[in-house]
Amino acid sequence: MPELPEVEVVRRGLERWVTGRTVSEVQVLHPRSVRRHLAGGEDFAVRLKGHRIGAARRRGKYLWLPLEDTDASVLGHLGMSGQLLVQPESAPDEKHLRIRVRFDDVLGTELRFVDQRTFGGLSLHDDSPDGLPDVIAHIARDPLDPLFDDDAFYAALRLRRTTVKRALLDQSLISGVGNIYADEALWRARLHYERPTATLTRPRVTELLGHARDVMNAALAVGGTSFDSLYVNVNGESGYFERSLDAYGREDEPCRRCGTAMRRRPWMNRSSYFCPRCQRPPVSRRPR
């Protein structure tokens, strides 16, 4: 699943190549790709036609395209394999092309939504007072958002009876941090994923947030993390941060810090990767 850096790379591409263009035609080629638009594919196509696309926006893992002359936005959900590609109109259709958006200008390019597994899609939603599509208005700000409140995040952590990795993946607390970057930030902070949040001091939380920001900014600089050909930017190019991962996917490889073999443990239908020496598990205290 794409996380914040991967979605931000796509957002930047959309901002460059789609912002300011007016929709002339929309073709919905697979109904599952507009299933979150409850009125159906035909309604989706009709309601977009003739509208000008505003600057692409993102919160956490969600991105959207505001329609400048309305109070609505097109929300993009990439799912496991969704791709938003800007392609020449003359380019052959991709095998898994699901939605095509054409524009009324002479640039000769169109926006295509390609999705092999059809878990993602596009949908049109009314905007909330904050300018977000109403269906994601509850999503917390992400750590790269200038308005993210570190103190409020720390206070919320202290009130939660949970563990640190669960908190990092809780979209109501902090958005955009998925399994990969949570493992990377925790490795950098030398914190075990099962560390209770109630035991974290303010300096430790500040350090953890700093590492989360650093690792996601580093991923952004090289286009995100791509483990296969499914995640690409709007030009169809893969990211290269996989080569720089310190924890995720490195089971049995030596820790880059101490040399101990990295471990993997099943966790919430996912996996957690950690160094058993640098990230010691919390000691459970039994009542006497």
C-alpha positions, 0 to 999 in steps of 0.5 A: 500500500502506498504511504505518504511519500509515494502519494506525495510524489504522485500529488506533485506530478498531478500538480505539475501536469493537471492543475488548471486544465479543464475536463472535456471527457471522462470514460469509466471503463470499469465500474469497480474503480468508481464504486465509492462514487455511489451515483455510478460511473455515468454520473461521475463522468457527467459531473466532471465534464467542463470543470477546471482542476485545481491544485492537487492536495494531500492529507496523509495517504489521501490525495484529491483534485479540487474542482475550482468552480465548485465545492467538490473534489475528486478523491483518489484512492490508490489501493494496492496497485492504483496508478495515476498516469499522465500519458500522451493521448496517442499512447496505447491503452494500458492493460488495466486502464480503468478511467480516462480523463481528457482535457480541452487544451492542446497539450496532447496528454490525458490522465489515466487511472490504471489499477490491476487489482481494482482495490483503488478508485476515484470518486467525487465528494463535497468539500468540508469547511476545511477544504477536504473531501467530506469522507476524509475530514476525520483524518489527522494531519500528517507529520510533514504538515506544517500545522501538525501539532507535536504537543497535541500528539504527545498528549493524545499518546499519553491518554491511549492504552496502546503500543507505539506502532499501533499509535503510528498507524492510527489515522485519527492520531497521525496520518500518512505513516504506514507499516514500512515507515513506522518500522523505519522510524522505530528502528532509528529511534531504537524503540520496540514496536510493542512499547506502551505509549504510556511509557514514552516521555515527551523527548522520546516522542519528539525524537520519534517524530523527527525520525519519521519526518527524516525517513519520509523526506529521504524517501520523497527525495528518491521517489518513494519506495517501490517493491514491484512495478505497481507503484509508479509516479505519474510518468510511470517511474518507480521510486528507489528508497527500497535500497535505503531501508534499514529495517523493513524487509531485512529479516536475517540481514545484519542490523546496520547499527550493531550487526545483529540479525534483524528479525520479523514478527507477524503483527496485525496481519502484517509484519514488523521488522526490528533489531532484537539488540537495538530495539529491546522488547518491553519487559512485562511486569507481573503483579506480586 
